[in-house]
Structure formats: C-alpha cells, structure tokens
Amino acid sequence: MSRPGRDDAPDRLYTLTGGRSRSGPDNPFDLVTLVVAECDPVPGMQSEHAAILRLTERPTAVVEIAAEMKLPVSITRILLSDLLAAGRVSARHPRKAAVPHPDILEQVLVGLRNL
C-alpha cells in the first residue's frame, strides 16, 4: 500500500523545493501553525503555491495543508516559507488555553462539595 507523498519520486520533490531539503532556521511553521492567505494566486505562480493559497483562504493548519496536498510536511514547510517570504501568507500559532492556578481549582472543588 502506498502512502501519499511518501512514494513520490525524489526528483519531483527536489524540483518543487528548488533543491532545498530544509526550510530556514527561523521557520515559524510547526504542525499546528495556522496559515492564512493574504492574496489570491496570480498567473505564472508555481502550481503548488497557488494550491496552498486556495487552501488557506481560511486559517488552516500546516498538517492539514500537507495532507490535502499529499506532500510530506517538510516539503510543505519549505513551500510555506517561500510564500511567507513573499508576503502571500501569514502564520500564527493557535492560542493555548489558559490553565487556571491549582489553588483556584481546589477552591472550586471545595465549593462544589459544599453544595
């Protein structure tokens, strides 16, 4: 059974990224980073870049983009870096839920028990 993106010819992936195997050290993209398109695709744009812009009309996680494109996450991150550098997408991390202080949770638990 073949897995999407895993069995692609290495030369195709090499071509997609212009020979790069890693994105830069300041790459803000992890699996859950939300990506939003800042513009529409333009004629002459690399087809994968255009597809990413269409997929990210609404906030979309990097892992979802990779799955839809049937590409490895590492390749997707490189393509997203290109788009970010060109100002065509923006990236943000989802907000982490604030965890209440344990003392507050204890007070709530005591209050509930007293009911």
Z-matrix of the N, CA and C atoms (Angstrom, degrees):
N
C 1 1.444
C 2 1.522 1 109.06
N 3 1.293 2 117.45 1 130.94
C 4 1.458 3 119.97 2 -179.15
C 5 1.524 4 110.49 3 -92.59
N 6 1.310 5 115.74 4 148.36
C 7 1.457 6 121.65 5 179.35
C 8 1.523 7 108.42 6 -106.28
N 9 1.333 8 118.17 7 137.22
C 10 1.455 9 120.70 8 -179.72
C 11 1.517 10 111.39 9 -57.11
N 12 1.323 11 115.24 10 133.57
C 13 1.447 12 120.62 11 175.79
C 14 1.508 13 114.52 12 80.85
N 15 1.319 14 118.50 13 -23.66
C 16 1.458 15 121.75 14 -176.75
C 17 1.524 16 111.28 15 -82.67
N 18 1.305 17 117.23 16 -30.72
C 19 1.445 18 120.72 17 -174.68
C 20 1.527 19 112.65 18 -103.52
N 21 1.345 20 115.77 19 9.29
C 22 1.459 21 118.75 20 176.73
C 23 1.518 22 109.07 21 -64.04
N 24 1.308 23 115.23 22 149.23
C 25 1.450 24 119.38 23 177.14
C 26 1.528 25 109.05 24 -61.44
N 27 1.332 26 117.36 25 131.21
C 28 1.463 27 119.32 26 -178.85
C 29 1.524 28 113.30 27 -56.90
N 30 1.340 29 117.16 28 -31.55
C 31 1.458 30 118.85 29 -179.60
C 32 1.530 31 111.65 30 -67.56
N 33 1.338 32 117.80 31 -29.81
C 34 1.468 33 120.40 32 176.51
C 35 1.525 34 109.97 33 -66.41
N 36 1.330 35 116.94 34 -46.31
C 37 1.459 36 120.65 35 -179.89
C 38 1.523 37 110.53 36 -65.79
N 39 1.326 38 116.99 37 -37.34
C 40 1.466 39 122.14 38 177.27
C 41 1.526 40 109.90 39 -60.96
N 42 1.317 41 116.10 40 -41.86
C 43 1.455 42 121.28 41 -179.86
C 44 1.521 43 111.66 42 -68.15
N 45 1.339 44 117.40 43 -40.59
C 46 1.458 45 121.15 44 -179.82
C 47 1.523 46 112.48 45 -58.03
N 48 1.320 47 115.87 46 -37.91
C 49 1.461 48 120.23 47 -175.03
C 50 1.515 49 113.46 48 -99.49
N 51 1.307 50 117.54 49 4.90
C 52 1.459 51 119.97 50 -178.96
C 53 1.517 52 112.01 51 67.02
N 54 1.317 53 116.29 52 28.38
C 55 1.455 54 120.66 53 177.50
C 56 1.517 55 114.61 54 90.34
N 57 1.308 56 117.71 55 -4.44
C 58 1.470 57 119.88 56 -179.71
C 59 1.521 58 110.11 57 -80.40
N 60 1.312 59 116.06 58 138.58
C 61 1.459 60 119.74 59 178.46
C 62 1.520 61 111.87 60 -107.40
N 63 1.323 62 116.36 61 -12.67
C 64 1.463 63 120.77 62 178.98
C 65 1.521 64 108.81 63 -140.54
N 66 1.319 65 114.04 64 149.68
C 67 1.453 66 118.34 65 173.25
C 68 1.527 67 107.74 66 -83.31
N 69 1.303 68 116.65 67 167.98
C 70 1.460 69 121.54 68 -176.92
C 71 1.513 70 113.38 69 -61.56
N 72 1.324 71 116.94 70 163.68
C 73 1.462 72 121.12 71 -178.61
C 74 1.529 73 113.30 72 -66.80
N 75 1.311 74 116.89 73 -22.96
C 76 1.469 75 120.33 74 -179.66
C 77 1.527 76 111.86 75 -95.99
N 78 1.328 77 116.41 76 22.73
C 79 1.463 78 121.72 77 -179.42
C 80 1.524 79 109.93 78 -67.72
N 81 1.339 80 118.10 79 121.54
C 82 1.464 81 120.41 80 -177.15
C 83 1.528 82 113.90 81 -85.07
N 84 1.315 83 118.14 82 3.93
C 85 1.463 84 120.62 83 -171.54
C 86 1.531 85 112.41 84 -94.03
N 87 1.337 86 115.41 85 116.63
C 88 1.452 87 120.42 86 166.58
C 89 1.529 88 106.52 87 -115.25
N 90 1.306 89 118.28 88 -174.19
C 91 1.463 90 120.63 89 -173.03
C 92 1.522 91 114.17 90 -61.14
N 93 1.331 92 117.75 91 -33.49
C 94 1.464 93 120.29 92 -174.56
C 95 1.524 94 113.68 93 -103.06
N 96 1.326 95 118.02 94 4.49
C 97 1.458 96 120.28 95 176.99
C 98 1.519 97 109.01 96 -60.58
N 99 1.319 98 115.81 97 132.95
C 100 1.460 99 120.53 98 178.01
C 101 1.514 100 109.36 99 -89.88
N 102 1.317 101 115.64 100 131.81
C 103 1.462 102 122.46 101 -177.90
C 104 1.517 103 108.27 102 -115.75
N 105 1.350 104 115.78 103 136.28
C 106 1.458 105 121.27 104 178.91
C 107 1.527 106 108.16 105 -131.06
N 108 1.326 107 116.22 106 132.33
C 109 1.460 108 121.12 107 177.48
C 110 1.524 109 109.94 108 -69.31
N 111 1.313 110 116.17 109 138.49
C 112 1.459 111 122.19 110 177.34
C 113 1.528 112 111.86 111 -101.90
N 114 1.339 113 116.80 112 -7.50
C 115 1.457 114 120.95 113 179.53
C 116 1.525 115 109.01 114 -156.33
N 117 1.301 116 115.49 115 172.71
C 118 1.459 117 121.65 116 176.41
C 119 1.526 118 109.21 117 -88.73
N 120 1.332 119 116.97 118 158.59
C 121 1.472 120 119.25 119 174.64
C 122 1.528 121 110.76 120 -61.03
N 123 1.322 122 116.00 121 148.60
C 124 1.465 123 121.61 122 178.87
C 125 1.519 124 109.26 123 -116.44
N 126 1.324 125 117.31 124 152.98
C 127 1.465 126 119.92 125 178.11
C 128 1.526 127 110.94 126 -58.86
N 129 1.311 128 115.72 127 141.18
C 130 1.450 129 121.39 128 178.85
C 131 1.519 130 113.91 129 89.38
N 132 1.313 131 117.03 130 -5.59
C 133 1.466 132 121.50 131 179.56
C 134 1.526 133 109.23 132 -74.14
N 135 1.325 134 116.53 133 147.67
C 136 1.460 135 121.16 134 175.27
C 137 1.528 136 108.42 135 -54.03
N 138 1.318 137 117.13 136 135.83
C 139 1.469 138 121.14 137 -173.33
C 140 1.523 139 112.38 138 -60.09
N 141 1.329 140 118.52 139 -35.14
C 142 1.465 141 120.66 140 178.58
C 143 1.524 142 110.84 141 -68.41
N 144 1.317 143 117.24 142 -37.93
C 145 1.470 144 120.16 143 176.48
C 146 1.526 145 110.34 144 -63.87
N 147 1.316 146 116.39 145 -42.94
C 148 1.464 147 120.40 146 178.81
C 149 1.529 148 110.84 147 -63.35
N 150 1.322 149 117.11 148 -40.72
C 151 1.469 150 120.83 149 179.09
C 152 1.529 151 110.79 150 -63.93
N 153 1.328 152 116.71 151 -39.69
C 154 1.465 153 120.16 152 178.30
C 155 1.523 154 109.97 153 -63.79
N 156 1.318 155 117.74 154 -42.63
C 157 1.467 156 120.31 155 179.26
C 158 1.526 157 111.39 156 -62.11
N 159 1.317 158 116.89 157 -37.59
C 160 1.468 159 119.35 158 177.54
C 161 1.539 160 111.09 159 -69.00
N 162 1.333 161 116.72 160 -37.93
C 163 1.463 162 120.50 161 -179.88
C 164 1.531 163 112.79 162 -68.99
N 165 1.315 164 116.01 163 -26.47
C 166 1.467 165 119.57 164 -172.80
C 167 1.522 166 113.19 165 -105.17
N 168 1.319 167 116.93 166 29.16
C 169 1.463 168 119.02 167 174.03
C 170 1.525 169 109.91 168 -61.39
N 171 1.321 170 116.36 169 -30.41
C 172 1.468 171 123.61 170 172.75
C 173 1.526 172 106.71 171 -116.65
N 174 1.331 173 118.16 172 156.68
C 175 1.468 174 119.24 173 -179.71
C 176 1.529 175 111.91 174 -53.62
N 177 1.323 176 115.29 175 127.21
C 178 1.448 177 122.19 176 -176.97
C 179 1.521 178 109.26 177 -135.80
N 180 1.319 179 117.37 178 135.52
C 181 1.463 180 122.08 179 179.98
C 182 1.530 181 110.38 180 -72.58
N 183 1.325 182 115.03 181 148.91
C 184 1.466 183 121.45 182 179.91
C 185 1.525 184 110.77 183 -55.19
N 186 1.313 185 117.36 184 -42.92
C 187 1.463 186 120.38 185 -178.67
C 188 1.536 187 111.03 186 -63.79
N 189 1.325 188 117.56 187 -34.59
C 190 1.467 189 120.44 188 177.40
C 191 1.531 190 110.64 189 -68.50
N 192 1.320 191 116.33 190 -39.87
C 193 1.464 192 120.22 191 178.65
C 194 1.521 193 109.73 192 -62.17
N 195 1.336 194 116.69 193 -46.31
C 196 1.468 195 120.98 194 179.37
C 197 1.526 196 110.88 195 -59.54
N 198 1.333 197 116.67 196 -42.21
C 199 1.465 198 120.21 197 -179.38
C 200 1.523 199 111.06 198 -65.86
N 201 1.327 200 117.50 199 -44.45
C 202 1.466 201 120.76 200 179.84
C 203 1.525 202 111.58 201 -64.90
N 204 1.326 203 116.15 202 -36.86
C 205 1.467 204 120.62 203 -178.44
C 206 1.531 205 111.95 204 -82.45
N 207 1.354 206 116.14 205 -10.66
C 208 1.470 207 121.70 206 -176.94
C 209 1.523 208 110.65 207 57.15
N 210 1.341 209 114.46 208 45.43
C 211 1.459 210 121.96 209 178.66
C 212 1.521 211 109.12 210 -124.69
N 213 1.333 212 118.13 211 153.38
C 214 1.455 213 120.07 212 173.15
C 215 1.543 214 109.92 213 -62.17
N 216 1.313 215 116.08 214 150.06
C 217 1.464 216 120.35 215 -179.06
C 218 1.520 217 110.72 216 -60.04
N 219 1.334 218 117.93 217 -37.63
C 220 1.469 219 120.53 218 -178.96
C 221 1.533 220 111.18 219 -60.97
N 222 1.309 221 117.44 220 -40.01
C 223 1.464 222 121.46 221 179.06
C 224 1.527 223 109.51 222 -69.99
N 225 1.317 224 116.32 223 -41.17
C 226 1.465 225 120.92 224 178.87
C 227 1.519 226 110.46 225 -60.97
N 228 1.328 227 117.31 226 -40.85
C 229 1.464 228 121.14 227 179.30
C 230 1.529 229 111.26 228 -62.65
N 231 1.319 230 117.67 229 -37.59
C 232 1.462 231 121.30 230 178.34
C 233 1.527 232 109.82 231 -65.73
N 234 1.330 233 116.52 232 -45.51
C 235 1.470 234 120.17 233 178.95
C 236 1.526 235 110.88 234 -62.98
N 237 1.333 236 117.07 235 -39.77
C 238 1.464 237 120.60 236 178.15
C 239 1.529 238 111.25 237 -66.03
N 240 1.317 239 117.10 238 -35.90
C 241 1.469 240 120.54 239 177.21
C 242 1.518 241 110.93 240 -61.61
N 243 1.338 242 116.12 241 -40.23
C 244 1.471 243 120.41 242 177.28
C 245 1.524 244 110.15 243 -60.42
N 246 1.334 245 115.75 244 -46.46
C 247 1.467 246 120.26 245 -178.56
C 248 1.526 247 111.57 246 -66.72
N 249 1.315 248 117.14 247 -37.89
C 250 1.468 249 120.74 248 178.38
C 251 1.522 250 110.66 249 -65.56
N 252 1.322 251 117.12 250 -43.05
C 253 1.465 252 121.53 251 179.11
C 254 1.529 253 111.43 252 -62.45
N 255 1.326 254 116.53 253 -32.10
C 256 1.468 255 121.17 254 179.27
C 257 1.529 256 112.07 255 -84.78
N 258 1.331 257 117.39 256 -3.49
C 259 1.465 258 121.09 257 -179.43
C 260 1.513 259 113.60 258 75.73
N 261 1.312 260 117.64 259 19.34
C 262 1.465 261 121.17 260 -177.39
C 263 1.530 262 112.86 261 -90.01
N 264 1.337 263 117.70 262 -17.78
C 265 1.461 264 121.73 263 175.62
C 266 1.523 265 109.17 264 -135.63
N 267 1.316 266 115.12 265 159.77
C 268 1.463 267 120.43 266 170.63
C 269 1.521 268 107.22 267 -122.47
N 270 1.324 269 115.35 268 154.79
C 271 1.461 270 120.75 269 -177.00
C 272 1.519 271 109.18 270 -129.87
N 273 1.328 272 114.33 271 140.56
C 274 1.464 273 119.06 272 174.68
C 275 1.512 274 108.71 273 -149.29
N 276 1.304 275 114.93 274 150.18
C 277 1.459 276 120.46 275 177.88
C 278 1.510 277 108.93 276 -87.56
N 279 1.328 278 117.20 277 142.01
C 280 1.466 279 118.81 278 177.48
C 281 1.521 280 109.25 279 -63.35
N 282 1.305 281 114.88 280 146.46
C 283 1.461 282 119.83 281 179.97
C 284 1.516 283 109.84 282 -68.45
N 285 1.301 284 113.98 283 138.65
C 286 1.459 285 118.96 284 176.06
C 287 1.521 286 108.08 285 -84.79
N 288 1.302 287 115.22 286 139.83
C 289 1.455 288 119.84 287 178.79
C 290 1.521 289 108.94 288 -67.12
N 291 1.308 290 115.64 289 135.25
C 292 1.458 291 120.24 290 178.61
C 293 1.524 292 109.00 291 -71.59
N 294 1.302 293 116.08 292 127.22
C 295 1.459 294 121.32 293 179.04
C 296 1.527 295 107.11 294 -94.44
N 297 1.328 296 116.56 295 122.52
C 298 1.463 297 118.99 296 179.78
C 299 1.524 298 111.72 297 -65.51
N 300 1.302 299 114.62 298 153.88
C 301 1.455 300 121.17 299 178.52
C 302 1.534 301 109.15 300 -61.93
N 303 1.332 302 118.12 301 142.07
C 304 1.471 303 120.62 302 -178.77
C 305 1.535 304 113.64 303 -57.52
N 306 1.328 305 117.32 304 -31.30
C 307 1.473 306 119.43 305 178.72
C 308 1.526 307 111.31 306 -64.51
N 309 1.315 308 116.06 307 -39.01
C 310 1.466 309 120.07 308 178.93
C 311 1.524 310 109.78 309 -65.94
N 312 1.316 311 117.08 310 -42.36
C 313 1.464 312 120.55 311 178.38
C 314 1.532 313 110.67 312 -62.35
N 315 1.315 314 115.77 313 -39.19
C 316 1.468 315 119.64 314 178.22
C 317 1.526 316 110.86 315 -63.99
N 318 1.341 317 117.36 316 -41.74
C 319 1.462 318 121.32 317 179.00
C 320 1.529 319 111.14 318 -64.23
N 321 1.317 320 117.07 319 -39.03
C 322 1.473 321 121.30 320 177.69
C 323 1.522 322 109.25 321 -64.34
N 324 1.321 323 117.04 322 -43.93
C 325 1.462 324 121.37 323 179.81
C 326 1.530 325 111.00 324 -61.83
N 327 1.328 326 117.18 325 -43.36
C 328 1.469 327 121.29 326 178.19
C 329 1.524 328 109.18 327 -63.00
N 330 1.336 329 117.18 328 -44.00
C 331 1.456 330 120.74 329 178.76
C 332 1.520 331 112.48 330 -60.68
N 333 1.308 332 117.10 331 -41.03
C 334 1.462 333 120.64 332 178.40
C 335 1.521 334 111.88 333 -66.43
N 336 1.311 335 116.49 334 -37.32
C 337 1.457 336 119.62 335 179.26
C 338 1.529 337 110.91 336 -68.24
N 339 1.331 338 116.53 337 -30.82
C 340 1.453 339 120.70 338 -179.16
C 341 1.530 340 112.64 339 -75.33
N 342 1.314 341 117.21 340 -13.85
C 343 1.467 342 119.76 341 179.09
C 344 1.465 343 108.36 342 -70.23
